[in-house]
Amino acid sequence: MLVDVAALQRENSALREQLDKVLSTNSQVVDEVAKLNDRVAELLAIAQRKQRKPVKPSDKPSEKKPTQSPVVTAEQQRAFEARPKPPPLPEKIKAPKKAQRRPGRNPVPKHLEAE
């Protein structure tokens, strides 16, 4: 019986040592996961900032030099002035006004008594 008690105590102490190792490893893993979660949050914020809409070139103040107007020859000017004119626009016909409903309540019919 004493042999069994001594063996159980040795086994108990070995299991306690093993439990201490597992707990220390567990705490290290939890610390590492916390650090990684912080890093993921930072990277996510960076990625979301980079996904913002880029500013369109038309929104930026233009630093380009204005282009020169095209050179028109005399022949081109005459052709432009001699181009066919559009047909005259037809006269617009105004639609007659629709009868409007009176605003407010309707009067009490004559065959009913007014209160």
C-alpha positions as CSV (number, residue, x, y, z in Angstrom):
1,M,0.0,0.0,0.0
2,L,2.9,2.4,0.8
3,V,4.4,1.5,-2.6
4,D,1.3,2.5,-4.3
5,V,1.1,5.9,-2.4
6,A,4.7,6.7,-3.3
7,A,4.1,5.9,-6.9
8,L,1.0,8.0,-7.0
9,Q,2.8,10.9,-5.4
10,R,5.6,10.7,-8.0
11,E,3.1,10.5,-10.8
12,N,1.3,13.5,-9.3
13,S,4.4,15.6,-9.1
14,A,5.3,14.7,-12.7
15,L,1.8,15.7,-13.9
16,R,2.1,19.0,-11.9
17,E,5.4,19.8,-13.7
18,Q,3.8,19.0,-17.0
19,L,0.8,21.2,-16.2
20,D,3.2,24.1,-15.3
21,K,4.9,23.7,-18.7
22,V,1.6,23.7,-20.5
23,L,0.4,26.8,-18.6
24,S,3.6,28.7,-19.4
25,T,3.4,27.7,-23.0
26,N,-0.3,28.8,-23.1
27,S,0.5,32.2,-21.7
28,Q,3.2,32.7,-24.3
29,V,0.8,31.7,-27.0
30,V,-1.9,34.1,-25.7
31,D,0.6,37.0,-25.6
32,E,1.7,36.2,-29.2
33,V,-1.9,36.1,-30.4
34,A,-2.6,39.5,-28.8
35,K,0.4,41.0,-30.6
36,L,-0.6,39.5,-33.9
37,N,-4.2,40.8,-33.5
38,D,-2.8,44.3,-32.9
39,R,-0.6,44.0,-36.0
40,V,-3.6,42.8,-38.1
41,A,-5.6,45.8,-37.0
42,E,-2.7,48.1,-38.0
43,L,-2.4,46.4,-41.4
44,L,-6.2,46.6,-42.0
45,A,-6.2,50.3,-41.2
46,I,-3.4,50.8,-43.7
47,A,-5.2,48.8,-46.4
48,Q,-8.4,50.7,-45.9
49,R,-6.5,54.0,-46.3
50,K,-5.0,52.8,-49.5
51,Q,-8.3,51.8,-50.9
52,R,-9.7,55.4,-50.8
53,K,-10.7,56.9,-54.1
54,P,-7.8,58.5,-55.8
55,V,-8.2,62.2,-56.7
56,K,-9.2,62.6,-60.3
57,P,-6.9,64.7,-62.4
58,S,-9.8,67.0,-63.2
59,D,-10.3,67.7,-59.5
60,K,-6.6,68.8,-59.1
61,P,-5.7,72.4,-60.0
62,S,-4.5,72.2,-63.5
63,E,-0.9,73.2,-64.0
64,K,-1.0,72.4,-67.7
65,K,-0.4,75.3,-70.1
66,P,-3.5,76.2,-72.1
67,T,-3.4,74.8,-75.6
68,Q,-3.3,77.2,-78.5
69,S,-6.5,77.6,-80.6
70,P,-6.3,75.8,-83.9
71,V,-5.3,77.7,-87.0
72,V,-8.1,78.1,-89.5
73,T,-7.4,78.8,-93.1
74,A,-9.5,81.2,-95.2
75,E,-10.9,78.3,-97.2
76,Q,-12.0,76.5,-94.0
77,Q,-13.5,79.8,-92.7
78,R,-15.5,80.2,-96.0
79,A,-16.7,76.6,-95.8
80,F,-17.8,77.1,-92.2
81,E,-19.8,80.3,-93.1
82,A,-21.3,78.6,-96.2
83,R,-22.5,75.5,-94.4
84,P,-26.3,74.8,-94.7
85,K,-28.5,76.4,-92.1
86,P,-30.8,74.3,-89.9
87,P,-34.5,74.3,-90.8
88,P,-36.6,76.8,-88.8
89,L,-38.1,75.6,-85.6
90,P,-41.9,75.0,-85.7
91,E,-44.0,77.3,-83.6
92,K,-44.7,76.0,-80.1
93,I,-48.3,75.4,-79.4
94,K,-49.3,76.2,-75.9
95,A,-51.5,73.6,-74.2
96,P,-54.7,75.0,-72.8
97,K,-54.9,75.3,-69.1
98,K,-56.6,72.5,-67.3
99,A,-59.5,73.3,-65.0
100,Q,-58.3,73.5,-61.5
101,R,-60.1,72.0,-58.5
102,R,-61.1,74.3,-55.8
103,P,-59.0,74.0,-52.7
104,G,-60.5,73.2,-49.3
105,R,-63.7,71.4,-48.4
106,N,-66.7,71.2,-50.6
107,P,-69.8,73.0,-49.5
108,V,-72.7,71.1,-47.8
109,P,-75.2,70.0,-50.4
110,K,-78.4,72.0,-50.4
111,H,-80.6,69.0,-49.6
112,L,-78.8,68.4,-46.3
113,E,-79.1,70.6,-43.2
114,A,-76.1,72.5,-42.1
115,E,-75.3,72.2,-38.4
